[in-house]
Amino acid sequence: MDKLPPYLKLKILGELGNDLKRLSTTPVQDRNPISKVIDVKSIDKTKLSFFSQEDIITLQERGFIVKDGFLGDSKKIQESYNEVVEMDRNGDLRTSGMRLRKGSLQDTTRSLHSLRLELDNATNLNCKRVSMQVALYPGGGSRYVKHIDAVSGGPQRRITCLLYLNHAWKSTDGGQLRLYPPLTSQKNISSSSKNVTNKLTKKTNLKSEQKTVGDTCTSPEYVDVDPIGDRVVVFLSGCVEHEVIAAKQKRAALTMWLY
């Protein structure tokens, strides 16, 4: 599946999603354990710009973070969205590569790539390879079934970065990203990570019911993230299952995978 062109993979998994009336929630005890990707003790906060030290700690301890205002330029987000729609209309998204003409989308892609440099410079990530994808969900109930970005024997993706381009998104448009956080140990969650998570609940639909396994392992059942323009979602590719809820309107996103 990972060797297929992005548009074909999106179509196949999207069709699978349309055939499923309701995707079952993975029992917490069957969730993936958190992947060790970043040594939080190695963080050099003087080299952080978009991310804070708390963000990086939360990413490693919780498996994901959500941050708004990446570009801080609503006009560029709107122009990037329009260029994605035009690429789709011209059939330019139906290739395995991603060649962009000069314009806002190319600039936005370069800006997203800067997050790789920030993580490399401020942590021990030591990224070996980057791949990127532009995706446009056509609406009309299209969705993406639950999956994980890094699988045994496949591309060894470590971190997934998403940037949403939906400048006029409304809650009725659907297309939320549903994240299934990995198992975490309560005793290993730092106070800074808890602070970021508390702020996160104010801008995402975090299901309130918590599932507990034994005395220490706890995880929310799932987290729904609205695909609002200029919002970045970063998660650990090897342990965070995710899906896209049915989108009623067109939904555009840039994805960058760090290996």
SVG drawing of the C-alpha trace seen along z (x, -y; Angstrom):
<svg xmlns="http://www.w3.org/2000/svg" viewBox="-23 -38 44 44">
<polyline fill="none" stroke="black" stroke-width="0.4" points="0.0,0.0 2.8,-2.4 4.4,-2.0 1.2,-3.2 0.9,-6.8 -0.6,-9.1 -3.8,-9.8 -4.4,-6.1 -3.8,-5.2 -6.1,-8.0 -8.8,-6.7 -8.5,-3.1 -8.6,-3.8 -11.3,-6.4 -13.5,-3.9 -13.0,-1.4 -14.1,-4.1 -17.3,-4.8 -18.2,-1.1 -17.9,-1.1 -20.9,-2.5 -19.0,-2.7 -15.4,-2.1 -14.9,-0.3 -12.7,-1.9 -9.5,-0.1 -9.7,1.2 -7.2,-0.8 -5.5,2.4 -4.8,3.2 -3.3,-0.3 0.3,-0.7 2.8,-1.6 4.3,-5.1 7.3,-5.1 10.6,-6.5 11.5,-9.1 12.9,-12.1 15.1,-12.2 13.4,-15.0 16.6,-15.5 18.4,-16.6 16.1,-19.5 17.9,-22.8 15.2,-25.3 17.3,-28.1 16.9,-26.6 13.1,-26.3 11.0,-28.8 7.5,-27.6 7.5,-24.8 8.1,-25.3 10.0,-23.0 6.7,-21.9 5.4,-21.0 8.3,-18.7 7.9,-17.0 4.2,-16.5 4.8,-15.1 7.1,-12.4 5.0,-11.7 1.5,-12.0 2.1,-11.1 0.7,-14.2 0.4,-18.0 -1.8,-20.6 -0.8,-24.2 -2.5,-27.0 -1.2,-30.0 1.7,-28.3 2.0,-30.8 0.0,-33.6 -1.1,-34.6 -4.7,-33.8 -4.3,-35.1 -1.5,-32.7 -3.5,-29.8 -6.4,-30.7 -4.2,-31.0 -2.6,-27.7 -6.0,-26.0 -7.1,-27.5 -3.9,-26.2 -4.6,-22.7 -8.1,-22.8 -6.7,-23.9 -4.1,-21.1 -6.8,-18.6 -8.9,-20.0 -6.0,-19.7 -5.1,-16.2 -1.8,-17.3 -2.4,-15.5 -2.6,-12.2 1.2,-11.6 3.5,-10.0 5.7,-13.1 4.9,-16.6 6.1,-19.3 4.7,-22.7 4.7,-25.8 6.0,-29.0 3.2,-30.4 1.8,-30.4 1.6,-26.6 5.3,-26.2 6.1,-28.8 3.8,-27.1 5.5,-23.7 8.9,-25.3 7.7,-26.8 6.4,-23.4 9.8,-21.9 11.3,-24.4 9.7,-22.3 12.0,-19.4 15.0,-21.7 13.7,-23.0 13.2,-19.5 16.6,-18.4 18.5,-21.4 16.7,-21.4 16.5,-17.7 18.4,-14.5 15.9,-13.5 18.6,-13.3 16.1,-13.0 17.5,-11.0 14.7,-11.6 11.6,-13.6 8.6,-12.9 5.6,-15.2 2.1,-15.0 -0.7,-17.3 -4.1,-15.8 -7.6,-17.0 -10.7,-15.2 -13.5,-15.7 -16.3,-16.0 -19.6,-14.2 -18.8,-12.0 -15.3,-10.9 -13.2,-9.6 -9.9,-7.8 -10.1,-4.6 -8.1,-4.1 -4.5,-3.3 -1.0,-3.9 1.7,-5.8 4.6,-3.5 4.3,0.3 6.7,3.2 8.4,3.8 7.2,0.5 8.7,-3.1 10.2,-3.8 8.3,-7.1 8.9,-8.5 7.0,-11.8 4.0,-13.0 3.3,-16.7 0.0,-18.0 -0.8,-21.5 -4.4,-22.3 -5.3,-24.8 -9.1,-25.0 -9.4,-28.7 -13.2,-28.7 -13.8,-25.5 -17.0,-25.2 -17.8,-22.6 -20.6,-21.3 -18.1,-20.6 -16.8,-17.5 -13.5,-16.0 -12.1,-16.0 -8.9,-14.1 -9.5,-11.4 -6.4,-10.4 -6.2,-7.3 -3.5,-8.2 -1.1,-5.4 -0.8,-4.0 1.0,-6.2 2.1,-5.7 0.7,-8.3 3.9,-8.3 5.9,-9.3 3.8,-12.3 5.6,-15.5 3.8,-18.6 4.7,-20.6 3.1,-17.9 -0.1,-18.1 -0.2,-21.9 0.0,-21.6 -2.7,-18.9 -5.0,-21.0 -4.6,-23.9 -5.2,-21.4 -8.6,-20.4 -9.8,-23.9 -9.4,-23.7 -10.1,-20.1 -12.9,-17.7 -11.2,-15.5 -13.6,-12.7 -13.9,-13.0 -14.2,-9.4 -10.8,-7.9 -9.9,-4.2 -7.5,-2.8 -5.5,0.4 -4.0,1.5 -2.9,-1.2 -0.8,-3.4 -1.6,-3.2 -4.3,-5.7 -5.4,-7.0 -8.3,-9.0 -10.5,-6.9 -9.9,-9.3 -9.3,-13.0 -11.1,-14.8 -9.1,-17.6 -10.9,-20.2 -9.0,-20.7 -8.9,-24.5 -6.7,-26.5 -3.2,-27.3 -3.4,-24.5 -0.5,-22.1 -0.9,-18.6 2.2,-16.6 2.2,-13.0 4.4,-10.0 4.0,-8.0 4.7,-4.6 2.2,-4.5 -0.7,-6.9 -3.6,-5.3 -5.8,-7.9 -8.6,-8.3 -10.4,-11.1 -14.1,-11.4 -16.5,-11.9 -15.9,-15.2 -18.9,-17.0 -16.9,-19.7 -13.5,-19.7 -10.7,-19.4 -7.0,-20.2 -3.9,-19.4 -0.1,-19.2 1.6,-16.2 5.2,-15.8 6.8,-12.6 10.1,-12.5 12.1,-9.3"/>
</svg>
